[in-house]
Amino acid sequence: MSATAGHFAEPRARPGGGAPFVAVAGLSARILAQSAAHAGYQVAALDLFGDRDTRLYSKLWIDIGDIGAHGLSIDRGKLRAALERVARLPRLLGFVTGSGLEPHIDFLQNAALLPRLIGNDADATAAVRDPRRFFALLDELGIAHPDVAFERPERLDGWLRKLSDGCGGTHIRAAVNADADSSCYFQRISPGLSMSALFLAARREASIVGYAEQLCVASGALPYVHVGSLGPIDLPARVTEQIGFAVRSIASRANLRGLHSLDFLLDGDDVSVLEVNARPSSTMALYERASRDAWPRGLLAAHIDACVRDRLPAPRANAPMSAPTNMPMNAPSCRVAQQVVFAPEAFTATRRFSDALYVDPVCHDIPNAGTRIEAGQPVCTVLVTGDSRAALQRELQRHTQRLLQRIETCQEPSHESVDSHG
């Protein structure tokens, strides 16, 4: 799951050569590319890594990364050039944004010569991503949220500083350790388990796909780095009623379209809304795996239907038309957890390491042989299934340890040439 030399994936002969193209873009585009390919689309993937499985699902991969001293981010110049290139693809429907595009969303919605953005328009995006507008809307609707401030609080203890265009927890710092600028706001630290609700919106209506627990860790000065998720989670009716009201009300007032995730804190039966991510979330992988029959064409296809055709999926099987929208659309067949594994120290992925992960069914976002992965950067994503939260956590820990042991073997002297197998 780390960057590699080269800019374009080799075209792959796949069924449906005459199918429309869809472009997917983000820090990592594998989940979106996989879902789009499953739906029968031809895929152009734009991300930082060009991982082996991302390329497997894509006809074309283009590097849009800026990997420098300040970490992993998207280079706007590369992004523009990539989108102008894919705009010339035959039968292109448009492009879908994933995580990491938040700082560029105004540019993507307004720049000329770019393909159609399959998502929210500028006003709908601002309604949920502009903190002043969003929290004012929550107050107007009577939806609970942690206290927020747009000026530096006099006492910083107990407050977080958040950037309005951040993602993955990398935009959150303790207020006492952070500078303030015009792009930030402050939020009081509140109790509760970090959760999310994935939902589809169209026609000022919304349907909840499912609920998941967010997995976060502290990393240096970052107290809440998102590393994965676990779900679908069953929640009491008194909780889902609150979430359902929030989702329906926000989607209606903001006129949202497509897949979104509502992040919230759950403290007992009390729900406190944190934010809405106005794009498909990585949690879609949980629901596609846990409810395969419910999404025969995948959730990216449902996102496109909602955005392009203004259409929501039919009610879940055996559910009356009047079923409340706070209930998930389909019952899962299993529980799923996914977690990113980060490199404990710098190493170079050998051919043997890459091949071992490529054939391992729990590993995704597989780095190419020869990729240099620095300490703290993502190596790959582990996805496991189980019948309980405890079982999922055990499986995540077991497979993470296996991966760390494999990483250690990459540090051992070897006469193997990186290019010896291909």
C-alpha positions as CSV (number, residue, x, y, z in Angstrom):
1,M,0.0,0.0,0.0
2,S,2.8,2.3,-0.7
3,A,3.9,4.3,-3.7
4,T,5.9,2.7,-6.5
5,A,7.6,3.9,-9.6
6,G,5.7,4.4,-12.9
7,H,2.5,6.1,-13.6
8,F,0.2,3.8,-15.6
9,A,-1.0,0.3,-15.0
10,E,-0.8,-2.2,-17.8
11,P,-4.3,-2.6,-19.4
12,R,-5.9,-5.9,-18.4
13,A,-8.2,-7.9,-20.6
14,R,-11.4,-8.2,-18.5
15,P,-15.0,-9.0,-19.4
16,G,-17.2,-6.2,-20.5
17,G,-14.7,-4.3,-22.6
18,G,-17.5,-2.1,-24.0
19,A,-18.8,-1.2,-20.6
20,P,-18.7,2.5,-19.5
21,F,-15.7,3.8,-17.7
22,V,-15.8,5.2,-14.1
23,A,-12.8,7.0,-12.6
24,V,-12.2,6.7,-8.8
25,A,-9.8,8.9,-6.9
26,G,-8.4,9.1,-3.4
27,L,-5.4,8.5,-1.2
28,S,-6.1,4.8,-1.9
29,A,-8.6,3.9,-4.5
30,R,-8.7,0.1,-4.2
31,I,-12.0,-0.2,-2.4
32,L,-13.8,2.0,-4.9
33,A,-12.0,0.3,-7.9
34,Q,-13.0,-3.1,-6.6
35,S,-16.6,-2.2,-6.1
36,A,-16.8,-0.5,-9.5
37,A,-15.2,-3.4,-11.3
38,H,-17.6,-5.8,-9.5
39,A,-20.5,-3.7,-10.9
40,G,-19.2,-4.3,-14.4
41,Y,-17.6,-0.8,-15.1
42,Q,-14.2,-0.3,-16.6
43,V,-12.1,1.5,-14.0
44,A,-9.6,4.3,-14.1
45,A,-7.9,4.5,-10.6
46,L,-6.2,7.6,-9.4
47,D,-4.3,7.3,-6.1
48,L,-0.9,7.4,-4.4
49,F,0.0,3.7,-4.3
50,G,-0.9,1.8,-7.4
51,D,-1.2,-1.4,-5.3
52,R,-1.3,-4.7,-7.0
53,D,-5.0,-5.4,-6.4
54,T,-5.9,-1.8,-7.3
55,R,-4.3,-2.4,-10.7
56,L,-6.0,-5.8,-10.9
57,Y,-9.4,-4.1,-10.9
58,S,-8.4,-1.2,-13.1
59,K,-7.8,-0.7,-16.8
60,L,-5.7,2.3,-16.0
61,W,-3.9,3.6,-12.9
62,I,-2.5,7.1,-12.6
63,D,-0.2,8.4,-9.8
64,I,-1.6,11.5,-8.1
65,G,0.6,11.4,-5.0
66,D,2.7,13.9,-3.2
67,I,4.9,11.8,-0.9
68,G,7.2,14.2,0.9
69,A,8.4,15.4,4.3
70,H,4.8,16.2,5.4
71,G,3.5,12.7,4.8
72,L,1.1,11.3,2.2
73,S,-1.1,13.7,0.3
74,I,-2.6,14.4,-3.2
75,D,-0.8,16.7,-5.6
76,R,-3.3,19.0,-7.2
77,G,-1.3,19.4,-10.4
78,K,-1.1,15.6,-10.8
79,L,-4.8,15.3,-10.0
80,R,-5.8,17.8,-12.6
81,A,-3.6,16.2,-15.3
82,A,-5.0,12.8,-14.4
83,L,-8.6,13.9,-14.6
84,E,-8.0,15.7,-17.9
85,R,-6.5,12.4,-19.2
86,V,-9.4,10.2,-18.1
87,A,-11.9,12.8,-19.5
88,R,-10.9,11.5,-22.9
89,L,-11.7,7.8,-22.1
90,P,-14.6,6.4,-24.1
91,R,-18.1,6.3,-22.5
92,L,-16.8,7.9,-19.2
93,L,-19.6,8.4,-16.7
94,G,-17.5,10.6,-14.4
95,F,-15.4,10.3,-11.4
96,V,-16.0,9.4,-7.7
97,T,-14.0,10.8,-4.9
98,G,-12.7,8.9,-1.9
99,S,-10.7,9.8,1.2
100,G,-8.1,12.6,0.8
101,L,-9.9,14.7,-1.8
102,E,-11.5,17.0,0.8
103,P,-8.9,19.8,0.4
104,H,-9.5,19.8,-3.4
105,I,-13.3,19.5,-3.5
106,D,-13.9,23.2,-4.4
107,F,-11.4,22.9,-7.3
108,L,-13.0,19.6,-8.5
109,Q,-16.5,21.0,-8.5
110,N,-15.6,24.2,-10.4
111,A,-12.6,23.6,-12.6
112,A,-13.1,23.4,-16.4
113,L,-12.2,20.5,-18.6
114,L,-12.7,17.9,-15.9
115,P,-15.0,14.9,-16.0
116,R,-18.4,15.0,-14.2
117,L,-18.1,14.6,-10.5
118,I,-20.4,11.8,-9.4
119,G,-21.4,13.1,-6.0
120,N,-22.7,16.2,-4.3
121,D,-22.8,19.6,-5.8
122,A,-20.9,22.5,-4.2
123,D,-23.8,23.7,-2.0
124,A,-24.7,20.3,-0.7
125,T,-21.0,19.6,0.1
126,A,-20.6,22.9,1.9
127,A,-23.8,22.3,3.9
128,V,-22.1,19.4,5.7
129,R,-18.4,20.2,5.4
130,D,-18.4,23.9,6.4
131,P,-18.4,23.6,10.2
132,R,-20.3,26.9,10.7
133,R,-23.1,25.8,8.4
134,F,-23.1,22.2,9.6
135,F,-23.3,22.8,13.3
136,A,-25.8,25.6,12.9
137,L,-27.9,23.1,10.9
138,L,-27.6,20.5,13.7
139,D,-28.7,23.1,16.3
140,E,-31.7,24.1,14.2
141,L,-32.7,20.4,13.8
142,G,-32.2,19.7,17.5
143,I,-29.5,17.1,16.9
144,A,-27.0,16.7,19.7
145,H,-23.3,17.3,19.0
146,P,-20.2,18.2,21.1
147,D,-19.7,21.8,21.9
148,V,-17.9,23.7,19.1
149,A,-16.1,27.0,19.0
150,F,-14.7,29.0,16.0
151,E,-12.4,31.1,18.2
152,R,-9.7,29.7,20.4
153,P,-11.2,28.9,23.8
154,E,-9.6,30.7,26.8
155,R,-8.9,27.3,28.5
156,L,-7.7,24.8,25.9
157,D,-7.7,21.7,28.2
158,G,-10.5,19.3,27.1
159,W,-10.7,20.8,23.6
160,L,-9.6,19.4,20.2
161,R,-8.6,21.5,17.1
162,K,-10.0,20.1,13.9
163,L,-9.4,21.1,10.3
164,S,-12.6,21.4,8.2
165,D,-11.0,19.7,5.2
166,G,-9.3,16.8,6.9
167,C,-9.9,13.1,6.9
168,G,-8.9,9.9,8.7
169,G,-8.2,11.6,12.0
170,T,-5.0,13.2,10.7
171,H,-6.7,16.6,11.0
172,I,-7.4,16.3,14.7
173,R,-5.0,17.5,17.5
174,A,-5.3,18.4,21.1
175,A,-6.0,22.1,21.2
176,V,-3.1,22.7,23.6
177,N,-0.6,21.3,21.1
178,A,-2.0,22.9,17.9
179,D,-1.9,26.2,16.1
180,A,-5.1,27.9,15.0
181,D,-5.9,29.3,11.6
182,S,-9.0,30.2,9.5
183,S,-9.5,26.6,8.3
184,C,-9.9,25.1,11.8
185,Y,-12.5,24.9,14.5
186,F,-12.5,23.7,18.1
187,Q,-14.6,20.8,19.5
188,R,-14.9,19.8,23.1
189,I,-13.7,16.3,24.0
190,S,-16.8,14.2,24.7
191,P,-17.3,10.7,26.0
192,G,-18.5,7.8,23.8
193,L,-17.5,5.1,21.4
194,S,-16.6,6.3,17.9
195,M,-19.1,5.0,15.4
196,S,-20.4,5.6,11.9
197,A,-23.5,5.1,9.9
198,L,-23.2,4.5,6.2
199,F,-26.2,5.8,4.2
200,L,-27.4,6.4,0.7
201,A,-29.2,9.7,-0.2
202,A,-31.3,10.8,-3.1
203,R,-34.5,12.9,-3.7
204,R,-34.0,14.4,-0.3
205,E,-34.5,11.0,1.2
206,A,-32.0,8.6,2.8
207,S,-31.6,4.9,3.6
208,I,-29.1,3.5,6.1
209,V,-26.9,0.8,4.9
210,G,-25.5,-0.1,8.3
211,Y,-23.6,0.9,11.5
212,A,-19.9,0.3,12.3
213,E,-17.4,0.9,15.1
214,Q,-14.5,3.1,14.2
215,L,-11.0,1.8,15.1
216,C,-8.6,4.6,16.2
217,V,-5.2,4.8,17.7
218,A,-3.0,7.6,19.0
219,S,0.1,8.3,16.9
220,G,2.5,11.0,18.1
221,A,0.6,14.3,18.4
222,L,-2.5,12.8,16.6
223,P,-4.8,11.3,19.2
224,Y,-7.5,9.8,16.9
225,V,-5.9,8.3,13.8
226,H,-8.4,6.1,12.0
227,V,-7.0,2.7,11.2
228,G,-10.1,0.6,10.4
229,S,-13.6,-0.3,11.2
230,L,-15.8,-3.2,12.5
231,G,-19.3,-4.0,11.6
232,P,-22.1,-4.3,10.8
233,I,-23.1,-3.5,14.4
234,D,-26.5,-4.1,15.9
235,L,-27.8,-1.1,17.9
236,P,-30.9,-0.7,20.1
237,A,-34.0,0.8,18.5
238,R,-33.8,3.9,20.8
239,V,-30.3,4.6,19.3
240,T,-31.1,3.9,15.7
241,E,-34.1,6.2,16.0
242,Q,-31.9,9.1,16.9
243,I,-29.4,8.2,14.1
244,G,-32.2,7.7,11.6
245,F,-33.7,11.1,12.4
246,A,-30.3,12.8,12.0
247,V,-29.6,11.1,8.7
248,R,-33.0,11.8,7.2
249,S,-33.0,15.4,8.4
250,I,-29.5,16.3,7.3
251,A,-29.9,14.5,3.9
252,S,-33.1,16.4,3.2
253,R,-32.0,19.8,4.3
254,A,-28.6,19.6,2.5
255,N,-30.0,17.8,-0.6
256,L,-27.3,15.1,-0.4
257,R,-26.8,12.5,-3.1
258,G,-25.0,9.2,-3.0
259,L,-23.0,7.4,-0.3
260,H,-22.1,9.2,2.9
261,S,-21.0,8.3,6.4
262,L,-22.3,10.0,9.5
263,D,-19.7,9.9,12.3
264,F,-21.0,10.0,15.9
265,L,-20.2,9.2,19.5
266,L,-22.3,6.6,21.3
267,D,-22.4,7.1,25.1
268,G,-24.9,4.6,26.4
269,D,-28.1,5.5,24.5
270,D,-27.0,9.0,23.8
271,V,-25.9,9.9,20.2
272,S,-23.6,12.9,19.6
273,V,-23.0,13.7,15.9
274,L,-19.4,14.6,14.9
275,E,-19.5,15.1,11.1
276,V,-20.7,13.9,7.8
277,N,-18.3,12.6,5.2
278,A,-19.8,13.7,1.9
279,R,-18.4,10.8,-0.2
280,P,-18.2,7.0,-0.1
281,S,-16.6,5.7,3.0
282,S,-14.1,2.8,3.4
283,T,-16.8,1.1,5.5
284,M,-18.6,0.1,2.3
285,A,-16.2,-2.8,2.2
286,L,-17.7,-4.2,5.4
287,Y,-21.2,-4.2,4.1
288,E,-20.3,-5.6,0.7
289,R,-18.6,-8.5,2.4
290,A,-21.2,-9.0,5.2
291,S,-24.3,-8.8,2.9
292,R,-23.2,-10.0,-0.5
293,D,-26.7,-10.9,-1.6
294,A,-28.0,-7.5,-0.7
295,W,-25.6,-5.7,-3.0
296,P,-25.3,-7.9,-6.1
297,R,-23.8,-5.0,-8.1
298,G,-21.9,-3.5,-5.1
299,L,-22.3,-0.2,-3.2
300,L,-20.4,1.9,-5.8
301,A,-23.2,1.1,-8.3
302,A,-25.8,2.2,-5.7
303,H,-23.8,5.5,-5.3
304,I,-23.9,6.1,-9.0
305,D,-27.6,5.3,-9.2
306,A,-28.3,7.8,-6.5
307,C,-26.1,10.5,-8.0
308,V,-26.8,10.1,-11.7
309,R,-30.3,8.6,-11.7
310,D,-31.5,10.1,-8.4
311,R,-32.6,6.6,-7.4
312,L,-32.4,4.7,-4.1
313,P,-32.3,0.9,-3.8
314,A,-35.5,-1.0,-3.3
315,P,-36.4,-1.8,0.3
316,R,-34.6,-4.7,1.9
317,A,-35.9,-8.2,1.4
318,N,-39.0,-9.1,3.3
319,A,-39.4,-5.5,4.6
320,P,-42.6,-3.6,4.3
321,M,-42.5,-0.4,2.2
322,S,-43.2,1.5,5.5
323,A,-40.1,0.1,7.2
324,P,-38.3,2.8,9.1
325,T,-35.1,4.2,7.4
326,N,-33.2,4.0,10.7
327,M,-32.9,0.2,10.2
328,P,-30.1,-1.2,8.0
329,M,-31.3,-2.2,4.6
330,N,-30.3,-5.9,4.8
331,A,-29.4,-8.4,7.5
332,P,-25.7,-9.3,7.4
333,S,-24.6,-12.9,7.1
334,C,-21.4,-12.3,9.1
335,R,-19.4,-9.6,10.9
336,V,-16.4,-8.0,9.3
337,A,-13.4,-6.0,10.5
338,Q,-10.7,-4.2,8.5
339,Q,-7.6,-2.6,9.8
340,V,-4.5,-0.9,8.2
341,V,-1.2,-2.4,9.2
342,F,1.6,0.3,9.4
343,A,5.3,-0.4,9.0
344,P,7.1,-0.4,12.4
345,E,10.3,0.5,10.6
346,A,11.3,1.3,7.0
347,F,11.7,-1.6,4.6
348,T,11.6,-2.6,1.0
349,A,8.9,-5.0,-0.1
350,T,10.6,-8.0,-1.8
351,R,9.0,-10.1,-4.5
352,R,8.4,-12.9,-2.0
353,F,6.8,-10.6,0.5
354,S,4.5,-9.0,-2.2
355,D,3.5,-12.4,-3.6
356,A,2.8,-13.9,-0.1
357,L,0.4,-11.0,0.6
358,Y,-1.2,-11.2,-2.9
359,V,-2.3,-14.8,-2.4
360,D,-3.3,-14.3,1.3
361,P,-7.2,-13.9,1.3
362,V,-7.2,-11.5,4.3
363,C,-4.7,-9.0,2.8
364,H,-5.7,-6.1,0.5
365,D,-3.9,-3.0,-0.8
366,I,-0.8,-5.1,-1.6
367,P,2.5,-3.2,-2.2
368,N,4.4,-4.0,-5.4
369,A,7.8,-5.7,-5.2
370,G,10.5,-3.1,-4.9
371,T,8.3,-0.6,-3.0
372,R,10.1,1.4,-0.3
373,I,7.8,1.7,2.7
374,E,8.9,4.2,5.4
375,A,8.3,3.7,9.2
376,G,4.7,4.7,10.0
377,Q,3.4,4.3,6.4
378,P,0.7,1.8,5.5
379,V,1.8,-1.6,4.4
380,C,-1.6,-3.2,3.6
381,T,-5.1,-3.7,4.9
382,V,-6.3,-6.8,6.8
383,L,-9.9,-7.8,6.4
384,V,-11.4,-10.6,8.5
385,T,-14.8,-12.1,9.3
386,G,-16.2,-13.5,12.5
387,D,-19.3,-13.9,14.6
388,S,-18.5,-11.5,17.4
389,R,-16.6,-8.4,18.2
390,A,-14.1,-10.3,20.4
391,A,-13.5,-12.9,17.6
392,L,-12.9,-10.2,15.1
393,Q,-10.4,-8.4,17.4
394,R,-8.6,-11.7,17.9
395,E,-8.4,-12.3,14.2
396,L,-7.1,-8.8,13.5
397,Q,-4.4,-9.2,16.1
398,R,-3.4,-12.6,14.8
399,H,-3.1,-11.6,11.2
400,T,-1.4,-8.3,12.1
401,Q,1.3,-10.2,14.0
402,R,1.8,-12.5,11.0
403,L,2.3,-9.5,8.8
404,L,4.8,-7.9,11.2
405,Q,6.8,-11.2,11.2
406,R,6.8,-11.1,7.4
407,I,8.0,-7.6,7.4
408,E,10.9,-8.6,9.7
409,T,12.0,-11.1,7.0
410,C,12.3,-8.2,4.6
411,Q,15.1,-6.8,6.8
412,E,17.2,-10.0,6.5
413,P,20.0,-10.2,4.0
414,S,18.9,-11.8,0.8
415,H,20.4,-12.5,-2.6
416,E,17.0,-12.3,-4.2
417,S,16.7,-9.6,-7.0
418,V,13.6,-7.5,-6.8
419,D,13.1,-8.0,-10.5
420,S,14.1,-11.7,-10.6
421,H,10.5,-12.9,-11.1
422,G,9.1,-10.4,-13.5
